[in-house]
Amino acid sequence: MEDSLKSRALGGLFWSFLDGVGLQGVRLIITIILARILQPEVFGQIAMVIVVILLAKSVINSGFSAAIIRKKDLTHRDECSVFYFNIVTAFIIIPILYYLAPDMAIFYSVPDLSLIIRALSLIVIFESLSNVHIALLTKRINFKTQLKANLISYSISGAIGIIAAYNGFGIWSLVLQLVGHSLLQTILLWLLHDWRPSLVFSISSLKDMFPFGSRLFVSGILDTVFNNIYFVVIGKVFTVADVGYYSRAKGLQELPVSSLSMVVGRVTFPVFCEVQDDKAKLKRGVRQSLVGIATISFPIMVGMAIVAEPLVKVLLTDKWLPSVFYLQLLCVVGLFYPLSAVNLNVLKSQGRSDLFLRLEIIKKMLVAASVYITYRWGINAMILGAITTSIISYFLNTYYTEKLINYSIVEQLADLVPVVFITAIMGFSVFYIQSYTFSSEMVLLISQILLGISIYALLSLFFRRHFFVSVVTTLFKTR
């Protein structure tokens, strides 16, 4: 049983990694091309309204996807009940979005946003049809199917968006890309996965999953609101261009950190759920996940912060230079996000969505206070506040990890010391070569990246040879 779980976890990690890296790679290429064609104001407008769609998606899901993944005695009746609940909720939300769209446009003083919100609301319908498929594939640690659906849908929708942008569609090129991706992903998931709903529905099934799912639902709503509160405040207080600069900086920072968190998170959650009753085994899994994710995320975030200026110049062109300092600050925030995600999966695996919700409320109160205090001093001050809250949040998230599986903050930090040490040496080396003269920004960027990878790999092999070899061996075994 343990070997089977380990094999599925490693296989899931491999395919989830390919899904994350492949998907983010496609997204990066699409983003670079669109950012070169379109102006910052266009990205700013999309960033201001996308929070509404993300909120609607959270309401539709209502925490039931996580409940499906966690429930051990899941039945087809449970799956169908969640499926029909999602659809009904979607068709309730759509008219609300349609009605409120003009008021949202007035809030931002951008009249064109009304029609854009109404068009983007189609995403809500499409994703209500695929939530159960994704939850079941995740429960079975089947990310190979999700990889196919994601890569194909992103590639085609990205091509549509780029063609539209070249032909002068402006912001509608981004709308077409987002809606097209959602539609194509849903169609492909239905074609690639054999799950089909039956004409069965049970209120008792929803009630059974509601206590766990409802708390995650509220947590998800809070997370969506406060993860995007910076877009709302910047859009209201500053200019649309400022939102665009911030959104591109956040987009670049999130490409590696979000994909990595997604890769590890969606594998560790179902795996943690399967060993939820064996605290010793769960602790070993959490420790390996924490060190593993830090081993990858720390050098990426530190390296990105150091090469931010040549990175923005080469990929996005000079018109995006105001994003550079935002990106450097956001990379500090990115150091803590994946670590918090691993700790929070411990709570979910133990069914303690009550504690999960309690933590989310406390952390969101901190974010609200931080934004309220810092916005008057500008966007840089707001991001510095975000750094402070991310550090505090990590310490808060580890509190219950110690209570539940006896893995304290002191142990976690001690486990992370070797990664921090190696990352610091790598970062200093990459920063130092900036003092030399290079023929172009492209040459400088490539030199910094190659140097950083080489030094980090060599130091990892020298100081942490067992772990390094284990990771490489695992990747080859799970292909």
N, C-alpha and C positions, 0 to 999 in steps of 0.2 A: 504493500500500500504506500509506504513512504517513498520507495524508489519510483513508483508510478507517478506520485504527486510531484516528486522532484523532476522527473523527466518531462512531465507536462508543463511544469513551471519554467524549466529551462527552454523548452521549445516555444512556449508562449512568450518568454522574454525575447527570444531571438526574432520571432515574427513581429512582435510588438515593436521591437527596436527598428526593424526594417520599415514597418509601417510609419513609425514616428520620423525616422531619418528621411525616408523616401518622400513622405508627405510634406515635411517641412522643406525638403530640398526643392520640390515642385513649387511650393508656396513662395519660397525665396526667389526663385527664378521669375515667377509671375509678378511678385511684388517689385522686383528690381525693374523689370520692363515697364510696368504701369507707372512706377514712381518717376521714371525718366520721361514718360509721355505727359503725365498729368501734373497739375499744380498742387501744392500743399493744401490749398483750400478745399479741393475735392476730397482728399482723404480726411480732412477735418470734418466735413459735413457727414460723411459716412460714420465716422467715429462717434459723433454726437447722437446719432439715432440708433446705432446698433445695440446700445444698451437696452432699448425698449424690446427689441426682438429677443435678446438673451433672457430678459425677464420673462417674456411670454413662454419661451422654451422651458424655463425652470418651472413655471406654473403647470405646464402640460405634463411634465415628467412627474412632478409632485413627490419625488423621492422613491417612486415605485421601482425604478430601474435598479437602484441599490438594494432594495428589498428582494427583488427577484434573484439577484446575484447571491445574496446572503442566505436566503431560505433553503433549508436542507430538503424539506419534503414538498418541493414545488410541484404543482400539478398543471395540466393543460388548462384547467378551468381558471387557475390563478393567472396564467399568461394571457388568456383571452380577455379576462376581466380588466386587466391593466391596459390591454390594447384598445378596447372600446372606451375605457375611461379617457385615454389620451386623445382619441378622436373627438369625443363629445366636448372635452375641454377646449380643444383647438377651435371648434366651431362656435364656441361661446366667446373666445378671446378675439377672434378676427373682427367681429362687428365693433367690439370695444376699441380696438386699435384704429379701425376706420373712423370711428366717431371722434376719438381724442387726437387724431393726427394734426388737425389744424391748431389745436391748443399747444401742442408740442412745438410746432413751427413758430408760433407766436412767442413762446418762452425763449427760444433762441434768436428771435427776430430774423429768421431766415424762411420766408414764405415757401420756397421750393421744397422744403423738407416734408411737407404734408403728403405730397404725392409719392415721395420716396419711401416714407414709412408704410404707406398703404401697399406699395409694390413689394417691399421686403416682408410684409406679413404673410406672404405665400409660403415662406420658409417654415412658418409655424405648422401649417397643414402638412407639408411634406414630411417633416421630422416626426410628427405624431404617428405617422404610418411606419416608421422604422425604429422607434425606441426599443420595442420589445425584441426585435431581431438583434440589435446591438447588445442589449443586456444578456440575452441567451448565449450569444457568441462569446461575450466576455466571461460569463459564468463557466463556460466549457473551455476557457483559455484558448479559444480559436481566433487568433488574430490574422491568420493567413487570408481568410475570406474578407475580413475588414480591410486588409492591405489592398487587395484587388479593387474593392469598391471605392476606396478612398483615392487611390492613385489615378484610376481611370476618370472618376468624376472631377477631381481637381484639375487634371490635365486638360480635359475637354472644356470645362467651364472657364479655365484660365485662358485657353486659346480664344474662346468667345469674347472674354473681357478685353483681351489685348487687341483683337481685330476691331472691336467696337471703339476702343480708345484711339486707335490709329485713324479711325474714320470720324473722329470729332464728337463722339457721344458723351464725353466728359464723365460726370458722376454716374450716368446711366450704364457706363461700361462696368463699373464696380457693382452696381445693382444686378446686372445680368450675370456677372460672375458668381455672386453670392447665391442668388436664387437658382441659377443653373446647377451649381454644385449640389445644393440640397435636393433638387429634383432628381438628378442623375444618381446620387448616392442612394436614395430611397429605391429607385428602380433596380439598381444593381444588387442591393441587399436582398430584395425579393427574388431576383433571378438566381443569386448565388447561394442563398440559404433556404432550406426546405421547410422552414416553419410556416404554417398557415393557420389563421384563426378559425375556430369553429363557432357556430351560433350558440355559444354558451356565455353566460354572464352571472357573476355571483357577487352580491354586496358583501357577503360574509368573507369572501376571499380578500376583498379590498380592506375590510375592517381588520382582518388578521394581519395584513402587512402595513396597515396605516400607522400604528404606534411607532414603528421603526422608521418608516418612510416619511411620515409627516414632519418629524424633527429634522431629518435631512433636507426635506423640502424647504422648511423655513431657513435652515442654514444655507441652502443653495440660493434662496432669494437674497439673503443678506450678503452672501459672497458676491453675487452678480452685481448688486447695487453698489457695494463699496469697492469692488475691483474696478468699476467703471465710473466712480464718483469724480475722479480727476478729469475725465472727459467732459462730464456735465459742468463742473465748476469752471474749467478752463474755457469751455464754449460759452458760458454765460458771462464770465468776468473779463476774459481776454478776447482775442480775435479767432476767427475760424482758421487762419493760417497757423496760429499758435497750437491749436488742436491738432492740425496736420503734422506739425513738427514733433509734437509729443507722441502722437499715434505711431509715426514711423519709428521713433526711438524705442517705444515700447514694443512695437512689432518685431524689430530686430532683436531686442533683448529676449523676447518671449519665444522666438523661433527655437533656440536650443533648450532653454529652461523649461518651457511648457511641454515640448515634445518629450523631453527626458522624464518629467514628472508624470506625464501621461503613460509613457512606456512602463515605468516602474510601478506606478500607482494602479493601473488596471490589471497588472499581473499579480502584484502583492495582495491586493484586496481579496480576490477569490481564493488565493493560496492561504492567506492568513485566516480566512473564514473556515477553510478545511481543517486547520490545526488549532482552531480557537480554544479547544479544551485542554491542550497540552501547552502549558505556559512556558516551559523550558524550550520546547521546539519553536514556539512562536517568538521567544526572545532571540534565539539564534537567527531566525529569519529576518527579524527587524534589524538586528545588528548588521547582518550581511547586506541588507537593502540600503541601510543608511550609509555605510562605508562605500558601497558600490556606486550609489548615486552621487556622493560627494567626489569620488575619484574622477568622475566624468564632468560634473557640473562646475566644480571649483575652478579648474584650469580654463574652461570655456568662458566663464564669467569674468575672471581676472584678465584673461587674454583679450577678450572683446573690449573691456574698458580701456586697456592700454592702446589697442590699435583702432579705437573708435574713429579718429579723424580720417586716416587714410581709408578706412573701411567705407565710411559714408561718402567720401569723395569718389572713390573708385566705383562703388556699386550704385549710388543714387545721384551722383553729380553734386557740384558745389551749391546748387540751389537749396540743398537740404542741410547745409552746414550748421544752422541753428539747432539741429537735432543732436549734435555731437555730445555736448555736456549733459543733456538729458539722458542720453544713452549710457554715459559713464556712471552717472548716479544710479540709474535703474539697474545696472549690473550688480551693484552692491545689494540691492533688494533681492535680485535673483539668486544670490548665494544661499538665502535662507528658505526660499519657497519650497524647493524639493525636500529639504529636511523636515519641514513642517508637514508636508504631504504624507511622508512615511509614518510619522507619529500619529497623525489623524486616522490613518487606515487601521491602526491598532484599536482605536475606539470603535470604529465601524465594525470591525471583525468581531468584537466582543458584544456587539449589539447595544452599545452604550451611546445611542444617538442622543439621549438626554444630556450627557456630558459634552458631546460634540456640539450640540446647540448652545449649551451654556458658554462654552469657549468662544463660539462664533459671535455671540452677543457681546461678550466682553471685548473681543478684539475689534469688532466693528465700532464699538463706542470709542475705542482708542483712535481708530482711523478718523471718525467723525470729528473728534476733538482736535486731532492733528491738522486736518484740512481747515477747520474753522480758525485755528490759531495762525496757520502759515500762509493762507492764500493771499493775504494783503501784502506779503513781501515778495510775491512772484512765484513762478512755476518751479524754479530751483529750490526755493524754500519748501514748497509742497513736497517735492521728491525727497528732500532731506528728512522731512517729517515721516515720509513713507519708510525710509531706511530705519528710523527709530522704532516705528511700530512693528516692522518685520522682525527686528531683533527681539523685542519684547514678546511678540507672538510666538516665536520659536521656543522661548523659555516657558511660556504658558502651555504650549502644546506638549512639552515633555513632562509636565507635572503628572498628568494622568497615565502616561506611559510607565512612569516609575511606580505608580500605585497599582496598575493592573498587571504588569509583567516584570516589575523590579529592574527596569532599565533606566537608570537615573541620568540626569543632565551631565553629571560629572563623568559617568562612564561614556556617554555619547561624545563629549568633548575630547576625552582621552583617546577614543577610537579615531577621532578626526585629526588628531595632532600630526600624524605622518603625512596626511593629505595636504594639510595646511603648510607644512614645512616644504614639501616638494613644490607646491604651487607657488609659494613665495619666491623660491629660487628661480623658477621658470619665469615668473612675472618680472623680476628684476632684470633678467637677461634680455627679455623681449623689449623692455623699456630702455635699456642701455643702448641698444643698437640704433635707436632713433637719433642719437647724437652724430652718427655717421651720415655722409651725404650719399644719396641714392639718385639714380637717373630719373626716376619717376615715382609717383605715389604707388603705382601698381607694383613696382619692384620692391619698394619698402614694405608694403603689405604682405607680399608673398614671402619675403625674407623673414619677417617677424613671425608669420604663421609657421613656416617650416622650422625655424629655430625653436619656437615654443613647443611644437610637437616632439621634436627630437630630444630636447632637454628633459621634458616631462616623461617621455617613454624610457629614456636611459636611467633617470633617477628612480622611477618606479621599479624598473627591473633590478636596480642595484639595492635599493632599500626595502622594497616590498616584493621580492621576487616570487614568493609563493602565491601571493594574491594576484599578481600580474599574470603569471603563467596560468593560474586557475581560470581567470577571465577569458584569456585567449583560447584555452583548451575548450572551455564551455561553448564559446561561439562556434568553433569548428564542429563540435559534437552535435550541436542542435540544428545544423543546417539540413 
